[in-house]
Structures are given as C-alpha cells and as structure tokens.
Amino acid sequence: ALHPEARVLIEQRMRDVAAEQGVPFEPERADNVHRLQMGVFPEGAQIIPNPYNKIPGFFVRDVHFVPGFPVMAWPMVEWVLDTRYRHLH
C-alpha cells in the first residue's frame, strides 16, 4: 500500500524538482502519479529517511530496504544503525 508518510515525502520531492525547473507542480501528471509507486511498501512498514533526495526506504521488523545507489544508501544505513541498533555500537 502507498505509505502515507512516503506519499508526503515523494510529493515534496516532486514539488522541489518542479520549483527548481521553474514549472508548476502537477500532481495528476502521469509521471508524477507513477513516482508515487516508490512509496508502495508492505503494510506495517516504517520509513527510513533519505537525506539525499527525500525518497524514503523502509523496514519491516529487522529487514531494511534502501536504494542501490551508495550516495543515498550509505546515509540511510547509517540512520538505521544509529537509530535502531545503537545498542550494538
């Protein structure tokens, strides 16, 4: 299901990109609707924040999903380690 917090973050990213390009944000445009698929997670999933571009990862219990691009994945994995596994440092 589309995670409600992921939807907000993805829409904010789309608004940011539109503003950077000097065009109006059109949420109903086909490509923008398609981008919301990046926020479809298993029910009960929780967000892993993405400081690089706001498109979140997610986790379910102790299984974590982040993008494959290191520039995005590394800070997200750091967040997981610092937030969820601090006791293991």
C-alpha positions in Angstrom: 0.0 0.0 0.0 1.1 3.6 -0.5 2.6 4.6 2.8 1.1 7.9 3.9 4.4 9.4 5.1 6.2 8.2 1.9 3.5 9.9 -0.2 4.1 13.2 1.6 7.9 12.9 1.2 7.7 11.9 -2.5 5.3 14.7 -3.3 7.6 17.2 -1.5 10.5 16.0 -3.7 8.3 16.4 -6.8 7.4 19.9 -5.7 11.1 20.7 -5.1 12.0 19.5 -8.6 9.2 21.4 -10.3 10.3 24.6 -8.4 14.0 24.0 -9.4 12.9 23.7 -13.1 10.6 26.7 -12.8 7.5 24.8 -13.7 4.2 24.3 -11.8 3.8 21.1 -9.8 1.2 18.9 -11.5 0.4 16.0 -9.1 -2.0 14.4 -11.6 0.5 14.2 -14.4 1.2 10.6 -15.4 4.9 10.6 -14.5 4.2 12.1 -11.1 1.4 9.6 -10.3 3.9 6.8 -11.4 6.6 8.2 -9.0 4.2 7.5 -6.1 4.9 3.8 -6.7 8.3 4.4 -4.9 6.2 4.7 -1.7 4.3 1.4 -2.1 5.6 -0.7 0.8 4.3 -3.8 2.7 1.6 -2.9 5.2 3.1 -2.1 8.5 6.4 -0.9 7.0 8.1 2.0 8.6 10.1 4.8 6.9 13.9 5.0 6.6 14.6 8.7 5.8 16.6 9.7 2.8 18.5 12.9 3.3 19.8 12.8 -0.3 16.5 13.3 -2.2 13.7 12.6 0.3 12.6 9.3 -1.4 12.4 7.0 1.6 13.4 3.5 2.1 11.5 1.3 4.5 11.9 -1.5 7.1 9.7 -4.3 8.3 10.9 -5.7 11.6 14.6 -6.3 11.1 14.6 -6.3 7.3 15.7 -2.9 5.7 15.2 -1.7 2.1 17.3 1.2 0.8 18.2 2.2 -2.8 21.2 0.7 -4.5 23.0 4.0 -5.1 25.7 4.4 -2.4 25.2 8.2 -2.2 21.7 7.5 -1.0 22.1 4.1 0.7 25.0 5.0 3.0 23.3 7.8 5.0 20.1 5.7 5.1 22.0 2.7 6.5 23.8 5.0 9.0 20.4 6.1 10.1 19.3 2.5 10.6 22.4 1.7 12.6 22.3 4.9 14.7 18.5 4.7 15.3 17.6 1.1 15.5 20.9 -0.6 16.6 22.7 2.0 18.7 22.9 -0.6 21.5 25.3 -2.6 19.2 27.8 0.2 18.7 
